[in-house]
Amino acid sequence: MHLRIGRPETTLRLPFSRDEIASYLDLKIETVSRSLKSLEQQNLITLHRVRTVTINSYLGLKRFI
């Protein structure tokens, strides 16, 4: 997936569940959930239903990483 900086917000479906992300990264699901919630509180993303997220700020995410 290619995301360009400066594009308007984009909603996408994540290909993996939080549990799968946690397993792949050798983390607890709680850590993944807290991290996603932190990104949402910083208004970098908006979490919707399961596996759906809106990227509100590409630049903000780039700085976060």
N, CA, C and O atoms as a MOPAC input file, in Angstrom:
PM7 MOZYME 1SCF
protein

 N      0.84100 1    -1.15600 1     0.00000 1
 C      0.00000 1     0.00000 1     0.00000 1
 C      0.89500 1     1.23100 1     0.00000 1
 O      1.83500 1     1.31600 1     0.79000 1
 N      0.61200 1     2.17200 1    -0.87100 1
 C      1.40500 1     3.39000 1    -0.97200 1
 C      0.55200 1     4.56700 1    -0.53100 1
 O     -0.52200 1     4.80700 1    -1.08100 1
 N      1.03500 1     5.30200 1     0.46700 1
 C      0.32400 1     6.47100 1     0.95700 1
 C      1.17100 1     7.70400 1     0.70200 1
 O      2.33500 1     7.75400 1     1.10200 1
 N      0.60300 1     8.69100 1     0.04600 1
 C      1.34000 1     9.92600 1    -0.22300 1
 C      1.00600 1    10.97100 1     0.82700 1
 O     -0.14400 1    11.11400 1     1.24300 1
 N      2.02700 1    11.69300 1     1.24300 1
 C      1.83400 1    12.77600 1     2.19700 1
 C      1.05300 1    13.88800 1     1.51500 1
 O      1.26500 1    14.18000 1     0.33800 1
 N      0.14900 1    14.50600 1     2.26700 1
 C     -0.61400 1    15.61100 1     1.72300 1
 C     -1.95600 1    15.20900 1     1.13900 1
 O     -2.76800 1    16.07100 1     0.79900 1
 N     -2.19500 1    13.93100 1     1.01900 1
 C     -3.48800 1    13.47500 1     0.52000 1
 C     -4.54200 1    13.71700 1     1.58200 1
 O     -4.22500 1    13.75800 1     2.77100 1
 N     -5.78400 1    13.87800 1     1.17200 1
 C     -6.84600 1    13.99800 1     2.17100 1
 C     -6.95800 1    12.70000 1     2.96600 1
 O     -6.40200 1    11.67000 1     2.58400 1
 N     -7.66800 1    12.76800 1     4.05100 1
 C     -7.77900 1    11.57200 1     4.89100 1
 C     -8.27400 1    10.38100 1     4.08700 1
 O     -9.05500 1    10.52400 1     3.14700 1
 N     -7.80700 1     9.21900 1     4.47300 1
 C     -8.11000 1     7.98400 1     3.77000 1
 C     -8.59500 1     6.94000 1     4.76500 1
 O     -7.97800 1     6.74300 1     5.81200 1
 N     -9.68900 1     6.27500 1     4.44400 1
 C    -10.19100 1     5.18900 1     5.27800 1
 C     -9.81100 1     3.87600 1     4.61500 1
 O     -9.98300 1     3.69200 1     3.41100 1
 N     -9.29200 1     2.97300 1     5.42900 1
 C     -8.88500 1     1.68400 1     4.88300 1
 C     -9.19200 1     0.57000 1     5.86700 1
 O     -9.41800 1     0.79800 1     7.05500 1
 N     -9.19200 1    -0.62500 1     5.34000 1
 C     -9.42300 1    -1.81800 1     6.15500 1
 C     -8.08200 1    -2.47800 1     6.39300 1
 O     -7.35700 1    -2.79400 1     5.45000 1
 N     -7.75200 1    -2.68600 1     7.67100 1
 C     -6.49600 1    -3.33800 1     8.01300 1
 C     -6.56900 1    -4.81600 1     7.65200 1
 O     -7.59000 1    -5.45700 1     7.90500 1
 N     -5.51300 1    -5.37000 1     7.07000 1
 C     -5.54300 1    -6.77300 1     6.66400 1
 C     -5.38400 1    -7.74800 1     7.82900 1
 O     -5.59900 1    -8.94900 1     7.66600 1
 N     -5.00800 1    -7.23400 1     9.00500 1
 C     -4.78100 1    -8.10700 1    10.16100 1
 C     -5.57500 1    -7.61200 1    11.35900 1
 O     -5.81200 1    -6.41300 1    11.50500 1
 N     -5.98000 1    -8.53600 1    12.20900 1
 C     -6.64900 1    -8.16100 1    13.45200 1
 C     -5.60500 1    -7.64800 1    14.44300 1
 O     -4.40500 1    -7.83500 1    14.23900 1
 N     -6.05700 1    -7.01300 1    15.49600 1
 C     -5.13000 1    -6.54200 1    16.53700 1
 C     -4.37500 1    -7.71500 1    17.14700 1
 O     -3.19200 1    -7.60400 1    17.46700 1
 N     -5.05800 1    -8.82200 1    17.30300 1
 C     -4.42400 1   -10.02300 1    17.85000 1
 C     -3.31800 1   -10.52500 1    16.92600 1
 O     -2.24500 1   -10.90500 1    17.39300 1
 N     -3.57300 1   -10.52900 1    15.62400 1
 C     -2.56000 1   -10.96600 1    14.65500 1
 C     -1.36900 1   -10.00700 1    14.62700 1
 O     -0.22200 1   -10.44300 1    14.52600 1
 N     -1.63900 1    -8.71100 1    14.71700 1
 C     -0.55700 1    -7.72300 1    14.76700 1
 C      0.29400 1    -7.95600 1    16.00700 1
 O      1.52300 1    -7.96100 1    15.93000 1
 N     -0.35900 1    -8.14700 1    17.14700 1
 C      0.35700 1    -8.38600 1    18.40200 1
 C      1.21500 1    -9.63900 1    18.30800 1
 O      2.37400 1    -9.63000 1    18.72300 1
 N      0.66800 1   -10.69600 1    17.77800 1
 C      1.40400 1   -11.95200 1    17.64500 1
 C      2.62000 1   -11.78300 1    16.74000 1
 O      3.71300 1   -12.24800 1    17.06700 1
 N      2.42900 1   -11.12400 1    15.61400 1
 C      3.51400 1   -10.91900 1    14.65000 1
 C      4.64600 1   -10.09500 1    15.25900 1
 O      5.82000 1   -10.35900 1    15.00200 1
 N      4.28700 1    -9.09200 1    16.07100 1
 C      5.28500 1    -8.20800 1    16.68000 1
 C      5.75300 1    -8.69100 1    18.05100 1
 O      6.56100 1    -8.03200 1    18.70700 1
 N      5.24000 1    -9.84700 1    18.47900 1
 C      5.56200 1   -10.41400 1    19.79000 1
 C      5.20100 1    -9.44000 1    20.91600 1
 O      5.98300 1    -9.19700 1    21.83500 1
 N      3.98800 1    -8.89300 1    20.80900 1
 C      3.45500 1    -7.97800 1    21.81100 1
 C      2.14900 1    -8.54200 1    22.34500 1
 O      1.58300 1    -9.47400 1    21.77300 1
 N      1.68200 1    -7.97600 1    23.43400 1
 C      0.35600 1    -8.32700 1    23.93500 1
 C     -0.67100 1    -7.49400 1    23.17600 1
 O     -0.38500 1    -6.37500 1    22.75000 1
 N     -1.85700 1    -8.04600 1    23.01200 1
 C     -2.91400 1    -7.33100 1    22.29200 1
 C     -3.22900 1    -6.00200 1    22.97600 1
 O     -3.59000 1    -5.02900 1    22.31400 1
 N     -3.09000 1    -5.96400 1    24.30800 1
 C     -3.34200 1    -4.72800 1    25.04600 1
 C     -2.39300 1    -3.61600 1    24.60600 1
 O     -2.78700 1    -2.45300 1    24.52800 1
 N     -1.14100 1    -3.97700 1    24.31900 1
 C     -0.14900 1    -2.99600 1    23.87600 1
 C     -0.52600 1    -2.42900 1    22.51500 1
 O     -0.42700 1    -1.22300 1    22.28800 1
 N     -0.95400 1    -3.29200 1    21.62400 1
 C     -1.38200 1    -2.84800 1    20.29200 1
 C     -2.60800 1    -1.94400 1    20.42500 1
 O     -2.67800 1    -0.89500 1    19.78500 1
 N     -3.55900 1    -2.34200 1    21.24000 1
 C     -4.77300 1    -1.54300 1    21.43100 1
 C     -4.45100 1    -0.17800 1    22.02500 1
 O     -4.98900 1     0.83500 1    21.57800 1
 N     -3.57700 1    -0.14300 1    23.02800 1
 C     -3.18500 1     1.13400 1    23.63800 1
 C     -2.47200 1     2.03200 1    22.62800 1
 O     -2.68500 1     3.24400 1    22.60600 1
 N     -1.63400 1     1.43400 1    21.80200 1
 C     -0.90300 1     2.21300 1    20.79700 1
 C     -1.85700 1     2.81900 1    19.77200 1
 O     -1.72800 1     3.98900 1    19.41300 1
 N     -2.80500 1     2.02800 1    19.30800 1
 C     -3.79000 1     2.54500 1    18.35700 1
 C     -4.64000 1     3.63700 1    18.99900 1
 O     -4.94400 1     4.64700 1    18.36400 1
 N     -5.02300 1     3.43300 1    20.25700 1
 C     -5.82100 1     4.42600 1    20.97300 1
 C     -5.03000 1     5.72000 1    21.14600 1
 O     -5.59300 1     6.81100 1    21.05000 1
 N     -3.73500 1     5.60400 1    21.39800 1
 C     -2.87500 1     6.78100 1    21.53200 1
 C     -2.82700 1     7.56700 1    20.22100 1
 O     -2.90600 1     8.79600 1    20.22400 1
 N     -2.69700 1     6.85500 1    19.11100 1
 C     -2.70500 1     7.51800 1    17.80000 1
 C     -4.03600 1     8.23500 1    17.56600 1
 O     -4.07900 1     9.31700 1    16.98100 1
 N     -5.11400 1     7.61300 1    18.03000 1
 C     -6.42800 1     8.22800 1    17.87100 1
 C     -6.55500 1     9.47000 1    18.75700 1
 O     -7.10400 1    10.48300 1    18.32200 1
 N     -6.05900 1     9.40300 1    19.98200 1
 C     -6.13300 1    10.55100 1    20.88600 1
 C     -5.31100 1    11.73100 1    20.37400 1
 O     -5.61100 1    12.88500 1    20.68200 1
 N     -4.28000 1    11.43800 1    19.59500 1
 C     -3.46600 1    12.49500 1    18.98900 1
 C     -4.06400 1    12.97600 1    17.66300 1
 O     -3.48000 1    13.80900 1    16.96900 1
 N     -5.23700 1    12.43400 1    17.32700 1
 C     -5.95600 1    12.76400 1    16.09600 1
 C     -5.16700 1    12.42300 1    14.82800 1
 O     -5.34900 1    13.05300 1    13.78600 1
 N     -4.29500 1    11.42700 1    14.92600 1
 C     -3.55500 1    10.96800 1    13.75100 1
 C     -4.38300 1     9.96700 1    12.95900 1
 O     -4.29000 1     9.89500 1    11.73400 1
 N     -5.19900 1     9.19300 1    13.68000 1
 C     -6.09200 1     8.21800 1    13.05400 1
 C     -7.45100 1     8.29100 1    13.73900 1
 O     -7.58000 1     8.85500 1    14.82600 1
 N     -8.45400 1     7.72100 1    13.10000 1
 C     -9.76000 1     7.51200 1    13.71000 1
 C    -10.07400 1     6.03300 1    13.58000 1
 O    -10.07300 1     5.48400 1    12.47900 1
 N    -10.34200 1     5.39200 1    14.70800 1
 C    -10.69700 1     3.97500 1    14.70100 1
 C    -12.20100 1     3.85000 1    14.50500 1
 O    -12.98600 1     4.55600 1    15.13800 1
 N    -12.58400 1     2.94800 1    13.62500 1
 C    -13.99800 1     2.70200 1    13.36200 1
 C    -14.31700 1     1.29500 1    13.85800 1
 O    -13.87700 1     0.89400 1    14.93500 1
 N    -15.06000 1     0.57400 1    13.09300 1
 C    -15.34900 1    -0.80300 1    13.49500 1
 C    -14.09900 1    -1.66000 1    13.31600 1
 O    -13.03800 1    -1.16000 1    12.94400 1
 N    -14.23400 1    -2.92100 1    13.57900 1
 C    -13.09600 1    -3.83500 1    13.54800 1
 C    -12.32500 1    -3.70600 1    12.23700 1
 O    -12.89800 1    -3.78700 1    11.15000 1
 N    -11.01400 1    -3.50500 1    12.36300 1
 C    -10.07500 1    -3.45500 1    11.23900 1
 C    -10.25700 1    -2.26900 1    10.29200 1
 O     -9.65800 1    -2.26200 1     9.21600 1
 N    -11.05000 1    -1.28100 1    10.64800 1
 C    -11.23000 1    -0.11900 1     9.78700 1
 C    -10.68600 1     1.11400 1    10.49300 1
 O    -11.01000 1     1.37700 1    11.65100 1
 N     -9.85300 1     1.86400 1     9.77800 1
 C     -9.19900 1     3.03700 1    10.35600 1
 C     -9.14400 1     4.14600 1     9.30700 1
 O     -8.99000 1     3.88200 1     8.11500 1
 N     -9.27200 1     5.38400 1     9.76600 1
 C     -9.08500 1     6.54000 1     8.89400 1
 C     -7.77900 1     7.20400 1     9.28400 1
 O     -7.54400 1     7.49400 1    10.45700 1
 N     -6.93700 1     7.44100 1     8.30300 1
 C     -5.68900 1     8.16400 1     8.53900 1
 C     -6.01100 1     9.64400 1     8.38900 1
 O     -6.38100 1    10.10100 1     7.30700 1
 N     -5.86900 1    10.39100 1     9.48000 1
 C     -6.18700 1    11.81800 1     9.48500 1
 C     -4.98200 1    12.68200 1     9.14500 1
 O     -5.13100 1    13.77600 1     8.60200 1
 N     -3.79300 1    12.19400 1     9.46200 1
 C     -2.59000 1    13.00100 1     9.25600 1
 C     -1.42000 1    12.11600 1     8.84900 1
 O     -0.81800 1    11.43900 1     9.68200 1
 N     -1.10400 1    12.13000 1     7.55700 1
 C      0.04500 1    11.36500 1     7.07900 1
 C      1.33500 1    11.91300 1     7.67000 1
 O      2.20700 1    11.15100 1     8.08600 1
 N      1.45600 1    13.24400 1     7.70600 1
 C      2.65700 1    13.86300 1     8.26700 1
 C      2.82100 1    13.51400 1     9.73700 1
 O      3.92600 1    13.21000 1    10.18600 1
 N      1.73300 1    13.55600 1    10.48200 1
 C      1.78300 1    13.20800 1    11.89900 1
 C      2.22100 1    11.77400 1    12.11500 1
 O      3.02000 1    11.49500 1    13.00900 1
 N      1.70300 1    10.85900 1    11.30200 1
 C      2.11100 1     9.45800 1    11.41200 1
 C      3.58000 1     9.29000 1    11.05500 1
 O      4.29600 1     8.51600 1    11.69100 1
 N      4.02000 1    10.01000 1    10.04800 1
 C      5.42800 1     9.93000 1     9.64700 1
 C      6.32400 1    10.38600 1    10.79500 1
 O      7.36000 1     9.77400 1    11.05700 1
 N      5.93100 1    11.44800 1    11.47400 1
 C      6.70200 1    11.94000 1    12.62400 1
 C      6.66300 1    10.94400 1    13.77700 1
 O      7.64600 1    10.78000 1    14.49900 1
 N      5.51800 1    10.28100 1    13.94300 1
 C      5.35100 1     9.31200 1    15.02900 1
 C      6.30500 1     8.13900 1    14.85700 1
 O      6.85000 1     7.62200 1    15.83100 1
 N      6.50000 1     7.72400 1    13.61000 1
 C      7.36900 1     6.59200 1    13.32300 1
 C      8.78200 1     7.06700 1    13.35800 1
 O      9.70300 1     6.27900 1    13.14400 1

